[in-house]
C-alpha cells in the first residue's frame, strides 16, 4: 500500500502511550478513566461463481462495540445526571478519544451515538481504588487520520 511509513509516526523516538490519551464524553474531559476499548468488525465473504475458486468478495454489516473502564467517582458523577441513577437511561452521546503526544502526530477517533448497556461494580479485598468496565453500544466509529 502506497504511503505507508512502516506505521511508525515517532518523532525523536517517542511513541503513543496512555499518558497521551484524552477521552471526552459530550465534550467533557473524563479524568476518572483507566481504559477505553473500541472496535468495528465487518463481514467480508468470498463470492463464488463458475469453478472452484472465488471470483470476488462481498461486504456486509459493520458492527461497532466498545467499553470504558471508569473509577467509581466518575460513575457516580454520571449516575447523578442519569434518570433513576441508571447509566442505561442517559441519552446517547459521542465519545471523542484523542491521542495527543507531546512531540508527535495527533489523531482523534469519534465513537458516535453511544449508550451504556451495563451498569456493574466489582470490588474485592485489597483494592485501593474501585474501577468498573462499562460496556457500550456504539453506532459508528469515525477513525481519525493523521495530518
N, C-alpha and C positions, 0 to 999 in steps of 0.2 A: 504494500500500500504506500502510495506516494505521500511524502510529507511526514512520515514517522521519524522521530529522532531517538529511537530506542526507548521511548516512554519516559525519559529522564529530564524533567524540566528544572534540574537543580542549578542554582546559582551559588557559586562558591562552595559547592558540595552539600548545601542544606536541602533536605528533603521534607515533604509534608509530615506533620506529626499531630497528635491530639491537641497540643497546645495551640495549633493554628486554626482549629475548628471553632466556628461560631454558629450557633443554632438559634433561629428566631421563629417564634410562633406568633402569627398575626402581627409581625413587626416588633415584637417584644423579645429582647435577648433573654435566653434561658440559661441561667447560671448553674442551676442545680441539675445538670445533666452529666451522666458518666458514660453514655454510649448512645449512638444513633446508628440505626441499621435500616437500609432500604435497598430494594432491587426491583427489576422488572424482568419478566420471563415472557417469551413469545413462542407459540407453537410454530415450528417450521418443519414441514414434512415433504418427503420426496414425492414427486408425481410420476407415475408410470404410464407409458403408452405401449406401443408395439415393442416387443423384445423384452429382454430380462433386466435391462438397466434403466434407471430413472432418466427421464428426459427433461426434468426441471424440478422445481420446488414450489410449494405454496406456503403463504404465511397466514397464520390465524390470529387469534386474540392475543392481546398484550395484557398480562396480569401484573399489577404492581402491589407491593406489600412493604411493610416496614414496622419498626418499633423504636421506642425511646426508652432508655433506662434513666429514670428520674429519681432524685433524692426525695424523701418523704416531705420535706419542706416545700419543694416545688409542686408536688402532687396536691398538698393541702391548699396552696395558692390557687391551683386550677379548680379544685373542688369548691372553693369559696365563691367562684363565679358560675359554677355549674348548677342547674336546677336539681334540687334534692341531693346535691353532692355527688351525683353520678357523672363520671367523666364522659360516658357514652352519650349523655344528653347535651353536651356542648355543641354549638353549631359547627359546621365544617370549617376548617381553617387550612391555611397554607403553612408549610414549614420551609424555611429557607436555610440551607446549610452552605456556609461559605468557608472556603479553605484560604486562609489569609497568612501565608508565610511572610516572615519579616523581610526576607530577601529572595522572593520567588514569584511565581506566576499565580495570580489569584483566580480561583474558579468558584462558581456558585451553582448548586443544584436546587431546584424548587420542587417540593412534593406538593401536588395540587389537591385541594378539596379533601383533606384528611379528616378522619373521625377515629376516636379511640374506640376500640372494640372490646376492651377488657379493663377491669379495674381490680387490681390484685395487690396483695402485700405478702412478703415473706421475711420473717425476722427470726434470727437464731442467736443462741448464746455466743458471746464473743464479738458480735457485730459492733463496730464503732460508728457506723452510720447505717441508715436504712435506705436502700435503693430497690426499686421495682421496675422490671421490664414491662412496659405497657404496649400491647400490640396496636397497630394502626391499620385502618383501611385507607389505602392511597389510590386515588382515581387515576393519576398520571404523574410521571416524573419528567420534568424538563431538565435534562442533563446539560450541565454547563460546559462551555467550551472555553479554552484559554484564549487569550487575545494576544 
